Amino acid sequence: MGRPYDLNRAFHVGSGRLAPAALPIVLKHWREMLRRRKDAGDCARMTSDEATELLQGAGLSLGVTRSYLIFYFEVAHAAAGCFPPVQVPLAALASLADRAELQRLGPPFAVE
């Protein structure tokens, strides 16, 4: 609609920082994204604990498409290349969604 909207009203994934409940979902999709990269370099060798620590401390902003919630992370410069925007299917975030708010928003967010 062209008006600003706080995505955390519909998806409780964190405001400014990643919510603990969203961390495993985002981490899974981040790992999948790294596997698809041809040259993930040192990023591929990052342990889950290291990635978790960086994601928990990173600044967070969100974007949305018809199918994905996009997570933008602000991490330290040295690790920034390992954390490009992560696209997570809206369906994967269903457990963190406010169904009433999604119904209010209507298609494509409304759920039956």
C-alpha positions as a Markdown table, in Angstrom:
| # | Residue | x | y | z |
|---|---|---|---|---|
| 1 | Met | 0.0 | 0.0 | 0.0 |
| 2 | Gly | 3.0 | 2.2 | 0.1 |
| 3 | Arg | 2.7 | 3.0 | 3.8 |
| 4 | Pro | 5.3 | 2.0 | 6.4 |
| 5 | Tyr | 4.4 | -1.2 | 8.3 |
| 6 | Asp | 6.2 | -2.8 | 11.3 |
| 7 | Leu | 6.5 | -6.4 | 10.2 |
| 8 | Asn | 6.9 | -7.5 | 13.8 |
| 9 | Arg | 3.2 | -6.9 | 14.2 |
| 10 | Ala | 2.6 | -9.9 | 11.9 |
| 11 | Phe | 5.7 | -12.0 | 12.4 |
| 12 | His | 7.2 | -12.0 | 15.9 |
| 13 | Val | 10.8 | -12.5 | 14.7 |
| 14 | Gly | 12.4 | -9.6 | 16.5 |
| 15 | Ser | 12.5 | -5.8 | 16.4 |
| 16 | Gly | 16.0 | -4.5 | 16.0 |
| 17 | Arg | 17.5 | -7.8 | 17.1 |
| 18 | Leu | 16.6 | -11.4 | 16.2 |
| 19 | Ala | 14.2 | -13.0 | 18.6 |
| 20 | Pro | 15.4 | -16.3 | 20.2 |
| 21 | Ala | 12.4 | -18.2 | 18.8 |
| 22 | Ala | 13.3 | -17.1 | 15.2 |
| 23 | Leu | 17.0 | -17.9 | 15.5 |
| 24 | Pro | 16.8 | -21.7 | 14.6 |
| 25 | Ile | 14.6 | -20.9 | 11.6 |
| 26 | Val | 16.9 | -18.2 | 10.2 |
| 27 | Leu | 20.0 | -20.2 | 11.0 |
| 28 | Lys | 18.7 | -23.1 | 9.0 |
| 29 | His | 17.9 | -20.9 | 5.9 |
| 30 | Trp | 21.3 | -19.2 | 6.3 |
| 31 | Arg | 23.1 | -22.5 | 6.2 |
| 32 | Glu | 21.1 | -23.6 | 3.1 |
| 33 | Met | 22.0 | -20.3 | 1.4 |
| 34 | Leu | 25.7 | -20.9 | 2.1 |
| 35 | Arg | 25.5 | -24.4 | 0.7 |
| 36 | Arg | 24.2 | -23.0 | -2.6 |
| 37 | Arg | 27.0 | -20.5 | -2.9 |
| 38 | Lys | 29.8 | -21.6 | -5.2 |
| 39 | Asp | 32.6 | -20.1 | -3.1 |
| 40 | Ala | 31.4 | -19.7 | 0.5 |
| 41 | Gly | 35.1 | -19.7 | 1.7 |
| 42 | Asp | 35.6 | -19.1 | 5.4 |
| 43 | Cys | 31.8 | -18.6 | 5.9 |
| 44 | Ala | 31.3 | -22.3 | 5.2 |
| 45 | Arg | 33.7 | -23.2 | 8.0 |
| 46 | Met | 31.9 | -21.0 | 10.6 |
| 47 | Thr | 30.5 | -23.2 | 13.3 |
| 48 | Ser | 26.8 | -23.0 | 14.3 |
| 49 | Asp | 27.9 | -21.5 | 17.7 |
| 50 | Glu | 29.9 | -18.8 | 16.0 |
| 51 | Ala | 27.0 | -18.0 | 13.6 |
| 52 | Thr | 24.5 | -18.0 | 16.4 |
| 53 | Glu | 26.6 | -15.5 | 18.4 |
| 54 | Leu | 27.0 | -13.2 | 15.5 |
| 55 | Leu | 23.3 | -13.4 | 14.6 |
| 56 | Gln | 22.2 | -12.7 | 18.2 |
| 57 | Gly | 24.4 | -9.7 | 18.4 |
| 58 | Ala | 23.6 | -8.3 | 14.9 |
| 59 | Gly | 21.2 | -5.5 | 14.2 |
| 60 | Leu | 18.1 | -6.6 | 12.3 |
| 61 | Ser | 15.8 | -5.1 | 9.8 |
| 62 | Leu | 13.1 | -6.9 | 7.8 |
| 63 | Gly | 11.7 | -6.8 | 4.3 |
| 64 | Val | 8.9 | -8.7 | 2.7 |
| 65 | Thr | 7.9 | -10.1 | -0.7 |
| 66 | Arg | 4.8 | -12.1 | -1.6 |
| 67 | Ser | 6.6 | -15.4 | -0.5 |
| 68 | Tyr | 9.4 | -14.4 | 1.8 |
| 69 | Leu | 10.4 | -12.5 | 4.9 |
| 70 | Ile | 13.9 | -11.1 | 4.2 |
| 71 | Phe | 16.3 | -10.7 | 7.2 |
| 72 | Tyr | 19.0 | -8.0 | 6.8 |
| 73 | Phe | 21.7 | -8.3 | 9.4 |
| 74 | Glu | 24.2 | -5.6 | 10.6 |
| 75 | Val | 27.2 | -7.6 | 11.7 |
| 76 | Ala | 30.8 | -6.5 | 12.2 |
| 77 | His | 32.6 | -5.6 | 9.0 |
| 78 | Ala | 34.9 | -8.7 | 9.1 |
| 79 | Ala | 31.9 | -11.0 | 9.0 |
| 80 | Ala | 29.5 | -8.9 | 6.9 |
| 81 | Gly | 30.2 | -10.9 | 3.7 |
| 82 | Cys | 29.0 | -14.1 | 5.5 |
| 83 | Phe | 25.6 | -12.6 | 6.3 |
| 84 | Pro | 23.9 | -11.3 | 3.1 |
| 85 | Pro | 20.1 | -11.0 | 3.4 |
| 86 | Val | 18.4 | -14.3 | 4.2 |
| 87 | Gln | 15.1 | -15.1 | 2.6 |
| 88 | Val | 12.8 | -17.3 | 4.7 |
| 89 | Pro | 9.6 | -18.6 | 3.3 |
| 90 | Leu | 6.6 | -17.1 | 5.1 |
| 91 | Ala | 5.3 | -20.6 | 5.7 |
| 92 | Ala | 8.5 | -21.4 | 7.7 |
| 93 | Leu | 7.6 | -18.6 | 10.1 |
| 94 | Ala | 4.0 | -19.7 | 10.6 |
| 95 | Ser | 4.7 | -20.6 | 14.3 |
| 96 | Leu | 5.8 | -17.0 | 14.9 |
| 97 | Ala | 3.0 | -15.3 | 13.0 |
| 98 | Asp | 0.0 | -13.5 | 14.4 |
| 99 | Arg | -2.8 | -15.2 | 12.5 |
| 100 | Ala | -5.3 | -12.4 | 13.2 |
| 101 | Glu | -3.0 | -9.8 | 11.9 |
| 102 | Leu | -2.3 | -11.8 | 8.7 |
| 103 | Gln | -6.0 | -12.2 | 8.1 |
| 104 | Arg | -6.3 | -8.4 | 8.5 |
| 105 | Leu | -3.6 | -7.8 | 6.0 |
| 106 | Gly | -5.3 | -10.1 | 3.5 |
| 107 | Pro | -3.7 | -11.8 | 0.4 |
| 108 | Pro | -1.0 | -13.1 | 0.1 |
| 109 | Phe | -0.7 | -13.2 | 3.9 |
| 110 | Ala | -4.2 | -14.4 | 4.9 |
| 111 | Val | -4.3 | -18.0 | 6.0 |
| 112 | Glu | -7.3 | -20.2 | 5.7 |
